[in-house]
Amino acid sequence: MAVVSEALAARLKLSLDFGVDEDGKVIKRSKTFSHVKSDATDENILDTANIIVSLQEHDLRSVVRMDESLLRQA
């Protein structure tokens, strides 16, 4: 049976570098932004992430796009 996928929403997760602690271990933090348009292109998401990071004092480590879809049988 065929499966139909309906895009619901997307989220944007930024991993940021907060420097190192007193033991020399890297401190990483993440920020997640909800309600991203599911039809936004990857290029738009990355451009938006770079704009957000330009307003931060911490360096960007990674950008993750998390998509949610509703799956049902056709």
C-alpha positions as CSV (number, residue, x, y, z in Angstrom):
1,M,0.0,0.0,0.0
2,A,1.3,3.5,-0.8
3,V,2.2,5.9,1.9
4,V,1.4,9.6,1.6
5,S,3.6,12.1,3.5
6,E,2.2,15.6,4.4
7,A,4.7,18.2,5.6
8,L,3.5,19.8,8.8
9,A,6.3,22.0,10.2
10,A,10.0,22.4,10.5
11,R,12.4,23.5,13.2
12,L,15.8,25.1,13.1
13,K,18.5,24.0,15.6
14,L,21.7,26.0,16.0
15,S,24.6,24.6,17.8
16,L,26.8,27.3,19.2
17,D,30.4,27.3,20.6
18,F,30.5,28.8,24.1
19,G,34.3,28.4,24.5
20,V,36.0,26.1,26.8
21,D,35.6,25.4,30.5
22,E,38.4,25.4,33.2
23,D,39.2,21.8,32.3
24,G,39.7,22.6,28.6
25,K,36.5,20.9,27.5
26,V,34.4,22.6,24.7
27,I,31.2,24.1,25.9
28,K,28.4,23.7,23.3
29,R,24.8,25.0,23.6
30,S,21.9,24.8,21.2
31,K,19.0,27.0,20.4
32,T,15.9,25.7,18.6
33,F,13.5,27.8,16.6
34,S,10.0,26.4,16.0
35,H,7.4,27.3,13.4
36,V,9.7,27.4,10.4
37,K,7.8,27.1,7.2
38,S,7.9,23.5,5.9
39,D,8.3,24.7,2.3
40,A,11.4,26.9,3.1
41,T,14.4,25.9,1.1
42,D,17.6,24.7,2.7
43,E,19.3,27.7,1.4
44,N,16.8,30.0,3.1
45,I,17.2,28.1,6.3
46,L,21.0,28.4,6.2
47,D,20.8,32.1,5.3
48,T,18.4,32.7,8.2
49,A,20.7,30.8,10.6
50,N,23.7,32.9,9.5
51,I,21.7,36.1,10.2
52,I,20.7,34.9,13.6
53,V,24.3,33.9,14.5
54,S,25.5,37.3,13.4
55,L,23.5,38.8,16.3
56,Q,25.1,36.3,18.7
57,E,28.4,36.7,20.5
58,H,29.1,32.9,20.1
59,D,30.4,31.1,17.0
60,L,28.2,28.7,15.0
61,R,29.1,25.0,15.1
62,S,26.2,23.5,13.1
63,V,22.8,24.1,11.6
64,V,20.2,21.3,11.7
65,R,16.8,21.3,10.0
66,M,14.2,19.1,11.6
67,D,11.1,18.4,9.5
68,E,7.8,16.9,10.8
69,S,5.5,15.0,8.5
70,L,2.2,13.3,8.9
71,L,2.3,9.8,7.3
72,R,-0.8,7.9,6.2
73,Q,-1.8,5.1,3.9
74,A,-3.3,6.1,0.6
